[in-house]
Amino acid sequence: MNPEPLSQQETEDRLAELPGWTVADGRLTRSYRLGTHFAATGLVVHIAQTQEELGHHSDLTLGYNTVRLAVHTHSAGGALTALDFALARRVEELAPGHGAE
């Protein structure tokens, strides 16, 4: 069963619950700044583990001391779904433990 795309209103309502997250080019996105490259790498590994647990993956970019995520649901034609917001909420829960801002 493929997840259903969210309406514009549903997307806006869920986005309001996730400060720092935006929708850009049809993807749910967020960038984090960390104190060191090592801390950023640790966050990437933790996000990758979470993505495996959820069976839902983002484009994940590691910079020197930054991490960027961009996600949408391929099986819903590239639309935003509840899966994308579930992943974003999980990342929001784990990011502070790595010192992410």
C-alpha positions as CSV (number, residue, x, y, z in Angstrom):
1,M,0.0,0.0,0.0
2,N,1.4,3.4,-1.0
3,P,1.2,6.3,1.4
4,E,-1.2,9.0,0.4
5,P,0.1,12.5,-0.5
6,L,-0.8,15.2,2.1
7,S,-2.9,18.1,1.1
8,Q,-1.4,21.6,1.2
9,Q,-3.3,22.3,4.4
10,E,-2.1,19.1,6.0
11,T,1.5,19.9,5.0
12,E,1.3,23.4,6.4
13,D,-0.2,22.1,9.7
14,R,2.5,19.5,10.1
15,L,5.3,21.9,9.1
16,A,4.1,24.4,11.8
17,E,5.0,21.7,14.3
18,L,8.6,21.4,13.1
19,P,10.5,24.6,13.5
20,G,13.5,24.9,11.2
21,W,12.0,22.6,8.6
22,T,10.8,24.0,5.2
23,V,9.4,22.8,2.0
24,A,11.7,23.5,-1.0
25,D,11.4,22.1,-4.4
26,G,8.7,19.8,-3.2
27,R,10.8,18.3,-0.5
28,L,10.8,18.6,3.3
29,T,14.2,20.0,4.2
30,R,16.3,21.0,7.2
31,S,19.9,21.9,7.8
32,Y,21.8,21.5,11.0
33,R,25.0,23.1,12.2
34,L,27.2,21.1,14.6
35,G,30.4,22.0,16.5
36,T,32.7,19.7,14.6
37,H,32.9,17.5,11.5
38,F,33.1,14.5,13.8
39,A,29.8,15.5,15.5
40,A,28.2,16.0,12.1
41,T,29.3,12.6,11.0
42,G,27.9,11.0,14.1
43,L,24.5,12.7,13.3
44,V,24.6,11.3,9.8
45,V,25.2,7.8,11.1
46,H,22.4,8.1,13.6
47,I,20.0,9.5,10.9
48,A,20.9,6.6,8.6
49,Q,20.1,4.1,11.3
50,T,16.8,5.8,11.9
51,Q,16.0,5.8,8.2
52,E,16.6,2.1,8.1
53,E,14.3,1.5,11.0
54,L,11.5,3.5,9.3
55,G,12.2,2.1,5.9
56,H,12.1,5.6,4.6
57,H,15.2,7.5,3.4
58,S,16.2,11.1,2.7
59,D,18.8,12.7,0.6
60,L,21.4,13.2,3.3
61,T,24.3,15.6,2.8
62,L,27.3,15.9,5.1
63,G,29.4,19.1,5.1
64,Y,32.3,20.1,7.3
65,N,30.1,20.8,10.3
66,T,26.7,20.7,8.7
67,V,24.1,18.1,7.9
68,R,21.3,18.6,5.4
69,L,18.2,16.4,4.8
70,A,15.7,16.6,1.9
71,V,12.9,14.1,1.8
72,H,9.8,13.2,-0.2
73,T,8.0,10.0,-0.8
74,H,9.0,8.3,-4.1
75,S,6.2,5.8,-4.0
76,A,3.7,8.7,-3.8
77,G,5.0,10.3,-7.0
78,G,7.5,12.5,-5.1
79,A,4.7,14.1,-2.9
80,L,5.0,14.7,0.8
81,T,3.4,12.1,3.0
82,A,3.1,11.3,6.7
83,L,6.3,9.2,6.3
84,D,8.3,12.3,5.5
85,F,7.1,14.1,8.6
86,A,7.6,11.0,10.8
87,L,11.2,10.9,9.7
88,A,11.6,14.6,10.4
89,R,10.2,14.3,13.9
90,R,12.6,11.4,14.7
91,V,15.5,13.5,13.4
92,E,14.4,16.4,15.5
93,E,14.4,14.1,18.6
94,L,17.9,12.8,18.0
95,A,19.7,15.9,16.7
96,P,20.1,17.8,20.0
97,G,22.0,14.8,21.4
98,H,24.7,15.4,18.8
99,G,24.8,19.2,19.6
100,A,23.0,20.1,16.4
101,E,21.5,23.6,16.1
